[in-house]
C-alpha cells in the first residue's frame, strides 16, 4: 500500500533564538502535498536522561523540588541534560544521580529511549534502571537546585504514580513504564525481588 506520508522539504531555516539551554530554529517547509508552511518553530535542546534508581533495600530514590514551569513542588526521578563533556547517556545519568542524590554503585541498565515531543522538539529521552544503589557522598547541587531526597517502596511508588496520586512529569512516567517492562521480562536474579512487586 502506497503511503502519502513523507518528510517535509525544508525551503529555509534560520536560528531565531539561542542560549546555553536551548535553540529555537524557524523553518519554512513544503509538505508532500505541496503546501508551504511558514514559521514552523523547532526547539533544539540537549538529550535528556532520567533513571528509576533503587537502593539495595529496593526503595526508589526520588527527588522533590520546585518546578517553575508549573509553579509547583513535585516529586520526580533523578535526571538532567546530556552535557557536552558526557561521553554517553549512561555517563550523564551516572553523573546526574550522584550529583542530585549522592547515590552510586550497583548496576545500570538502559531500558529504552523516546522522544519528548517529536512535533517541535529534536531531543531524545534516554531511560535507565539502576539497582543496588548506595549512598556514597553528599549532594553536589547546582546553584539553582534545592533538592530533597525521598526514598519509597518501589511497589507503592509505582501504584501511586500510575493512579495519579503522585503527579509525575510525562518523561518520568515513560521511564517508569520502560523500567517496569524491563524488570518484568528480565531473568536477572538480582531483579527477582523487584519483579515480585509487579505481579
ChimeraX commands (.cxc) that place a marker at each C-alpha (Angstrom):
marker #1 position 0.00,0.00,0.00 radius 0.5
marker #1 position 1.47,3.32,-1.09 radius 0.5
marker #1 position 1.74,5.97,1.61 radius 0.5
marker #1 position 1.32,9.72,1.26 radius 0.5
marker #1 position 3.37,10.25,4.42 radius 0.5
marker #1 position 6.80,11.71,3.66 radius 0.5
marker #1 position 9.27,14.14,5.25 radius 0.5
marker #1 position 8.74,17.82,4.63 radius 0.5
marker #1 position 11.20,19.63,2.37 radius 0.5
marker #1 position 12.93,22.48,4.20 radius 0.5
marker #1 position 12.96,25.58,1.99 radius 0.5
marker #1 position 14.62,27.90,4.50 radius 0.5
marker #1 position 15.97,27.55,8.03 radius 0.5
marker #1 position 17.08,30.22,10.49 radius 0.5
marker #1 position 18.09,30.24,14.16 radius 0.5
marker #1 position 15.55,32.51,15.89 radius 0.5
marker #1 position 16.92,32.27,19.44 radius 0.5
marker #1 position 19.94,30.70,21.12 radius 0.5
marker #1 position 21.40,30.49,24.63 radius 0.5
marker #1 position 23.21,27.81,26.65 radius 0.5
marker #1 position 19.96,25.95,27.39 radius 0.5
marker #1 position 18.19,25.79,24.04 radius 0.5
marker #1 position 17.98,26.97,20.47 radius 0.5
marker #1 position 14.83,27.82,18.56 radius 0.5
marker #1 position 15.04,27.06,14.84 radius 0.5
marker #1 position 12.46,28.52,12.48 radius 0.5
marker #1 position 11.88,26.58,9.26 radius 0.5
marker #1 position 9.85,27.24,6.14 radius 0.5
marker #1 position 8.74,23.85,4.83 radius 0.5
marker #1 position 6.85,22.32,1.92 radius 0.5
marker #1 position 4.74,19.21,2.52 radius 0.5
marker #1 position 4.49,16.27,0.12 radius 0.5
marker #1 position 1.11,17.70,-0.97 radius 0.5
marker #1 position 2.85,20.96,-1.91 radius 0.5
marker #1 position 1.56,23.13,0.92 radius 0.5
marker #1 position 4.10,25.68,2.21 radius 0.5
marker #1 position 4.29,26.03,6.00 radius 0.5
marker #1 position 5.95,29.21,7.17 radius 0.5
marker #1 position 7.50,29.89,10.58 radius 0.5
marker #1 position 7.49,26.33,11.90 radius 0.5
marker #1 position 9.43,26.56,15.17 radius 0.5
marker #1 position 11.58,23.68,16.42 radius 0.5
marker #1 position 13.13,23.71,19.89 radius 0.5
marker #1 position 16.63,22.28,19.80 radius 0.5
marker #1 position 17.81,21.18,23.24 radius 0.5
marker #1 position 20.23,18.60,24.63 radius 0.5
marker #1 position 19.22,14.99,25.02 radius 0.5
marker #1 position 17.73,14.19,28.42 radius 0.5
marker #1 position 18.35,11.30,30.81 radius 0.5
marker #1 position 16.50,10.04,33.85 radius 0.5
marker #1 position 16.62,6.92,35.98 radius 0.5
marker #1 position 14.44,4.69,38.11 radius 0.5
marker #1 position 17.11,4.09,40.77 radius 0.5
marker #1 position 16.62,1.50,43.51 radius 0.5
marker #1 position 18.63,1.12,46.70 radius 0.5
marker #1 position 19.95,-2.20,47.99 radius 0.5
marker #1 position 16.75,-2.33,50.09 radius 0.5
marker #1 position 14.57,-1.97,46.98 radius 0.5
marker #1 position 13.47,1.60,47.64 radius 0.5
marker #1 position 13.04,4.09,44.80 radius 0.5
marker #1 position 15.25,7.17,45.02 radius 0.5
marker #1 position 13.03,10.12,44.14 radius 0.5
marker #1 position 13.63,13.84,44.32 radius 0.5
marker #1 position 11.32,16.61,45.47 radius 0.5
marker #1 position 11.92,20.07,44.04 radius 0.5
marker #1 position 10.22,23.24,42.83 radius 0.5
marker #1 position 9.37,23.16,39.11 radius 0.5
marker #1 position 8.92,26.71,37.88 radius 0.5
marker #1 position 7.14,25.83,34.62 radius 0.5
marker #1 position 4.04,24.74,36.56 radius 0.5
marker #1 position 4.98,26.62,39.77 radius 0.5
marker #1 position 4.63,23.54,41.93 radius 0.5
marker #1 position 6.80,21.45,44.23 radius 0.5
marker #1 position 6.78,17.98,42.66 radius 0.5
marker #1 position 8.29,14.55,43.10 radius 0.5
marker #1 position 10.35,13.12,40.27 radius 0.5
marker #1 position 13.17,10.87,39.20 radius 0.5
marker #1 position 16.81,11.93,39.15 radius 0.5
marker #1 position 17.89,13.17,35.76 radius 0.5
marker #1 position 19.10,16.02,33.62 radius 0.5
marker #1 position 20.62,17.02,30.33 radius 0.5
marker #1 position 23.40,15.24,28.48 radius 0.5
marker #1 position 26.24,17.75,28.66 radius 0.5
marker #1 position 28.95,18.26,26.05 radius 0.5
marker #1 position 31.54,16.61,28.34 radius 0.5
marker #1 position 29.44,13.47,28.92 radius 0.5
marker #1 position 30.73,10.61,26.80 radius 0.5
marker #1 position 27.35,8.87,26.63 radius 0.5
marker #1 position 23.81,8.96,28.07 radius 0.5
marker #1 position 25.00,6.37,30.63 radius 0.5
marker #1 position 27.82,8.65,31.79 radius 0.5
marker #1 position 25.31,11.52,32.01 radius 0.5
marker #1 position 22.83,9.66,34.20 radius 0.5
marker #1 position 25.54,8.32,36.49 radius 0.5
marker #1 position 26.79,11.88,36.95 radius 0.5
marker #1 position 23.30,13.32,37.48 radius 0.5
marker #1 position 22.30,10.65,40.01 radius 0.5
marker #1 position 25.47,11.19,42.02 radius 0.5
marker #1 position 25.19,14.99,41.95 radius 0.5
marker #1 position 21.48,15.15,42.80 radius 0.5
marker #1 position 21.29,12.37,45.38 radius 0.5
marker #1 position 24.77,11.21,46.37 radius 0.5
marker #1 position 23.92,7.63,45.32 radius 0.5
marker #1 position 26.12,5.49,43.08 radius 0.5
marker #1 position 27.45,1.97,42.55 radius 0.5
marker #1 position 25.32,-1.01,41.57 radius 0.5
marker #1 position 24.27,-1.73,38.00 radius 0.5
marker #1 position 22.71,0.46,35.32 radius 0.5
marker #1 position 20.52,-0.83,32.51 radius 0.5
marker #1 position 19.45,1.25,29.51 radius 0.5
marker #1 position 15.76,0.35,29.23 radius 0.5
marker #1 position 14.81,2.42,26.19 radius 0.5
marker #1 position 14.59,5.83,24.62 radius 0.5
marker #1 position 11.75,8.02,23.42 radius 0.5
marker #1 position 11.05,11.49,22.03 radius 0.5
marker #1 position 9.63,14.04,24.50 radius 0.5
marker #1 position 7.69,15.93,21.82 radius 0.5
marker #1 position 8.67,14.97,18.27 radius 0.5
marker #1 position 6.35,17.58,16.73 radius 0.5
marker #1 position 8.56,20.51,17.66 radius 0.5
marker #1 position 11.47,19.27,19.80 radius 0.5
marker #1 position 14.52,17.49,18.45 radius 0.5
marker #1 position 15.91,15.80,21.56 radius 0.5
marker #1 position 15.77,12.23,22.87 radius 0.5
marker #1 position 14.99,10.95,26.35 radius 0.5
marker #1 position 17.25,8.08,27.46 radius 0.5
marker #1 position 15.69,5.99,30.23 radius 0.5
marker #1 position 17.63,3.88,32.72 radius 0.5
marker #1 position 17.06,1.43,35.55 radius 0.5
marker #1 position 19.69,1.35,38.31 radius 0.5
marker #1 position 19.75,-1.27,41.08 radius 0.5
marker #1 position 21.72,-1.75,44.30 radius 0.5
marker #1 position 22.47,1.94,44.69 radius 0.5
marker #1 position 24.27,3.04,47.86 radius 0.5
marker #1 position 24.82,6.46,49.37 radius 0.5
marker #1 position 28.44,7.33,48.64 radius 0.5
marker #1 position 28.63,11.11,49.10 radius 0.5
marker #1 position 26.62,14.21,49.89 radius 0.5
marker #1 position 24.65,16.01,47.20 radius 0.5
marker #1 position 26.58,18.30,44.85 radius 0.5
marker #1 position 23.87,20.61,43.56 radius 0.5
marker #1 position 23.90,23.45,41.05 radius 0.5
marker #1 position 23.34,26.94,42.47 radius 0.5
marker #1 position 19.71,26.95,41.27 radius 0.5
marker #1 position 18.88,23.50,42.68 radius 0.5
marker #1 position 17.23,22.75,46.02 radius 0.5
marker #1 position 16.50,19.01,46.00 radius 0.5
marker #1 position 15.09,16.88,48.78 radius 0.5
marker #1 position 15.66,13.12,48.52 radius 0.5
marker #1 position 12.64,10.89,49.19 radius 0.5
marker #1 position 13.00,7.11,49.43 radius 0.5
marker #1 position 9.89,4.99,48.90 radius 0.5
marker #1 position 8.96,1.33,48.49 radius 0.5
marker #1 position 9.00,0.54,44.76 radius 0.5
marker #1 position 5.59,-1.15,44.65 radius 0.5
marker #1 position 3.91,1.72,46.49 radius 0.5
marker #1 position 5.62,4.36,44.35 radius 0.5
marker #1 position 4.56,2.57,41.16 radius 0.5
marker #1 position 0.95,2.29,42.34 radius 0.5
marker #1 position 0.78,5.95,43.35 radius 0.5
marker #1 position 2.42,7.11,40.12 radius 0.5
marker #1 position 0.05,5.20,37.81 radius 0.5
marker #1 position -3.01,6.16,39.84 radius 0.5
marker #1 position -2.08,9.83,39.67 radius 0.5
marker #1 position -1.75,10.11,43.44 radius 0.5
marker #1 position 1.81,11.31,42.80 radius 0.5
marker #1 position 1.63,13.56,39.71 radius 0.5
marker #1 position 4.73,12.97,37.62 radius 0.5
marker #1 position 6.15,14.59,34.53 radius 0.5
marker #1 position 5.39,12.56,31.42 radius 0.5
marker #1 position 9.10,11.87,30.93 radius 0.5
marker #1 position 9.25,10.16,34.33 radius 0.5
marker #1 position 6.21,8.03,33.52 radius 0.5
marker #1 position 7.94,6.95,30.31 radius 0.5
marker #1 position 10.98,5.81,32.29 radius 0.5
marker #1 position 8.85,4.12,34.96 radius 0.5
marker #1 position 6.96,2.22,32.25 radius 0.5
marker #1 position 10.08,1.17,30.35 radius 0.5
marker #1 position 11.87,0.13,33.55 radius 0.5
marker #1 position 8.86,-1.85,34.79 radius 0.5
marker #1 position 8.63,-3.63,31.44 radius 0.5
marker #1 position 12.34,-4.43,31.57 radius 0.5
marker #1 position 12.03,-5.79,35.13 radius 0.5
marker #1 position 9.01,-7.96,34.31 radius 0.5
marker #1 position 10.71,-9.57,31.29 radius 0.5
marker #1 position 14.21,-9.87,32.72 radius 0.5
marker #1 position 15.60,-13.14,34.07 radius 0.5
marker #1 position 18.40,-11.45,36.00 radius 0.5
marker #1 position 18.41,-12.89,39.55 radius 0.5
marker #1 position 19.18,-9.51,41.13 radius 0.5
marker #1 position 15.78,-8.29,39.88 radius 0.5
marker #1 position 13.78,-11.19,41.37 radius 0.5
marker #1 position 12.64,-9.33,44.49 radius 0.5
marker #1 position 11.68,-6.23,42.49 radius 0.5
marker #1 position 9.89,-8.36,39.89 radius 0.5
marker #1 position 7.65,-9.88,42.54 radius 0.5
marker #1 position 6.30,-6.41,43.40 radius 0.5
marker #1 position 4.97,-6.13,39.83 radius 0.5
marker #1 position 3.00,-9.40,39.93 radius 0.5
marker link #1:1,2 radius 0.2
marker link #1:2,3 radius 0.2
marker link #1:3,4 radius 0.2
marker link #1:4,5 radius 0.2
marker link #1:5,6 radius 0.2
marker link #1:6,7 radius 0.2
marker link #1:7,8 radius 0.2
marker link #1:8,9 radius 0.2
marker link #1:9,10 radius 0.2
marker link #1:10,11 radius 0.2
marker link #1:11,12 radius 0.2
marker link #1:12,13 radius 0.2
marker link #1:13,14 radius 0.2
marker link #1:14,15 radius 0.2
marker link #1:15,16 radius 0.2
marker link #1:16,17 radius 0.2
marker link #1:17,18 radius 0.2
marker link #1:18,19 radius 0.2
marker link #1:19,20 radius 0.2
marker link #1:20,21 radius 0.2
marker link #1:21,22 radius 0.2
marker link #1:22,23 radius 0.2
marker link #1:23,24 radius 0.2
marker link #1:24,25 radius 0.2
marker link #1:25,26 radius 0.2
marker link #1:26,27 radius 0.2
marker link #1:27,28 radius 0.2
marker link #1:28,29 radius 0.2
marker link #1:29,30 radius 0.2
marker link #1:30,31 radius 0.2
marker link #1:31,32 radius 0.2
marker link #1:32,33 radius 0.2
marker link #1:33,34 radius 0.2
marker link #1:34,35 radius 0.2
marker link #1:35,36 radius 0.2
marker link #1:36,37 radius 0.2
marker link #1:37,38 radius 0.2
marker link #1:38,39 radius 0.2
marker link #1:39,40 radius 0.2
marker link #1:40,41 radius 0.2
marker link #1:41,42 radius 0.2
marker link #1:42,43 radius 0.2
marker link #1:43,44 radius 0.2
marker link #1:44,45 radius 0.2
marker link #1:45,46 radius 0.2
marker link #1:46,47 radius 0.2
marker link #1:47,48 radius 0.2
marker link #1:48,49 radius 0.2
marker link #1:49,50 radius 0.2
marker link #1:50,51 radius 0.2
marker link #1:51,52 radius 0.2
marker link #1:52,53 radius 0.2
marker link #1:53,54 radius 0.2
marker link #1:54,55 radius 0.2
marker link #1:55,56 radius 0.2
marker link #1:56,57 radius 0.2
marker link #1:57,58 radius 0.2
marker link #1:58,59 radius 0.2
marker link #1:59,60 radius 0.2
marker link #1:60,61 radius 0.2
marker link #1:61,62 radius 0.2
marker link #1:62,63 radius 0.2
marker link #1:63,64 radius 0.2
marker link #1:64,65 radius 0.2
marker link #1:65,66 radius 0.2
marker link #1:66,67 radius 0.2
marker link #1:67,68 radius 0.2
marker link #1:68,69 radius 0.2
marker link #1:69,70 radius 0.2
marker link #1:70,71 radius 0.2
marker link #1:71,72 radius 0.2
marker link #1:72,73 radius 0.2
marker link #1:73,74 radius 0.2
marker link #1:74,75 radius 0.2
marker link #1:75,76 radius 0.2
marker link #1:76,77 radius 0.2
marker link #1:77,78 radius 0.2
marker link #1:78,79 radius 0.2
marker link #1:79,80 radius 0.2
marker link #1:80,81 radius 0.2
marker link #1:81,82 radius 0.2
marker link #1:82,83 radius 0.2
marker link #1:83,84 radius 0.2
marker link #1:84,85 radius 0.2
marker link #1:85,86 radius 0.2
marker link #1:86,87 radius 0.2
marker link #1:87,88 radius 0.2
marker link #1:88,89 radius 0.2
marker link #1:89,90 radius 0.2
marker link #1:90,91 radius 0.2
marker link #1:91,92 radius 0.2
marker link #1:92,93 radius 0.2
marker link #1:93,94 radius 0.2
marker link #1:94,95 radius 0.2
marker link #1:95,96 radius 0.2
marker link #1:96,97 radius 0.2
marker link #1:97,98 radius 0.2
marker link #1:98,99 radius 0.2
marker link #1:99,100 radius 0.2
marker link #1:100,101 radius 0.2
marker link #1:101,102 radius 0.2
marker link #1:102,103 radius 0.2
marker link #1:103,104 radius 0.2
marker link #1:104,105 radius 0.2
marker link #1:105,106 radius 0.2
marker link #1:106,107 radius 0.2
marker link #1:107,108 radius 0.2
marker link #1:108,109 radius 0.2
marker link #1:109,110 radius 0.2
marker link #1:110,111 radius 0.2
marker link #1:111,112 radius 0.2
marker link #1:112,113 radius 0.2
marker link #1:113,114 radius 0.2
marker link #1:114,115 radius 0.2
marker link #1:115,116 radius 0.2
marker link #1:116,117 radius 0.2
marker link #1:117,118 radius 0.2
marker link #1:118,119 radius 0.2
marker link #1:119,120 radius 0.2
marker link #1:120,121 radius 0.2
marker link #1:121,122 radius 0.2
marker link #1:122,123 radius 0.2
marker link #1:123,124 radius 0.2
marker link #1:124,125 radius 0.2
marker link #1:125,126 radius 0.2
marker link #1:126,127 radius 0.2
marker link #1:127,128 radius 0.2
marker link #1:128,129 radius 0.2
marker link #1:129,130 radius 0.2
marker link #1:130,131 radius 0.2
marker link #1:131,132 radius 0.2
marker link #1:132,133 radius 0.2
marker link #1:133,134 radius 0.2
marker link #1:134,135 radius 0.2
marker link #1:135,136 radius 0.2
marker link #1:136,137 radius 0.2
marker link #1:137,138 radius 0.2
marker link #1:138,139 radius 0.2
marker link #1:139,140 radius 0.2
marker link #1:140,141 radius 0.2
marker link #1:141,142 radius 0.2
marker link #1:142,143 radius 0.2
marker link #1:143,144 radius 0.2
marker link #1:144,145 radius 0.2
marker link #1:145,146 radius 0.2
marker link #1:146,147 radius 0.2
marker link #1:147,148 radius 0.2
marker link #1:148,149 radius 0.2
marker link #1:149,150 radius 0.2
marker link #1:150,151 radius 0.2
marker link #1:151,152 radius 0.2
marker link #1:152,153 radius 0.2
marker link #1:153,154 radius 0.2
marker link #1:154,155 radius 0.2
marker link #1:155,156 radius 0.2
marker link #1:156,157 radius 0.2
marker link #1:157,158 radius 0.2
marker link #1:158,159 radius 0.2
marker link #1:159,160 radius 0.2
marker link #1:160,161 radius 0.2
marker link #1:161,162 radius 0.2
marker link #1:162,163 radius 0.2
marker link #1:163,164 radius 0.2
marker link #1:164,165 radius 0.2
marker link #1:165,166 radius 0.2
marker link #1:166,167 radius 0.2
marker link #1:167,168 radius 0.2
marker link #1:168,169 radius 0.2
marker link #1:169,170 radius 0.2
marker link #1:170,171 radius 0.2
marker link #1:171,172 radius 0.2
marker link #1:172,173 radius 0.2
marker link #1:173,174 radius 0.2
marker link #1:174,175 radius 0.2
marker link #1:175,176 radius 0.2
marker link #1:176,177 radius 0.2
marker link #1:177,178 radius 0.2
marker link #1:178,179 radius 0.2
marker link #1:179,180 radius 0.2
marker link #1:180,181 radius 0.2
marker link #1:181,182 radius 0.2
marker link #1:182,183 radius 0.2
marker link #1:183,184 radius 0.2
marker link #1:184,185 radius 0.2
marker link #1:185,186 radius 0.2
marker link #1:186,187 radius 0.2
marker link #1:187,188 radius 0.2
marker link #1:188,189 radius 0.2
marker link #1:189,190 radius 0.2
marker link #1:190,191 radius 0.2
marker link #1:191,192 radius 0.2
marker link #1:192,193 radius 0.2
marker link #1:193,194 radius 0.2
marker link #1:194,195 radius 0.2
marker link #1:195,196 radius 0.2
marker link #1:196,197 radius 0.2
marker link #1:197,198 radius 0.2
marker link #1:198,199 radius 0.2
view
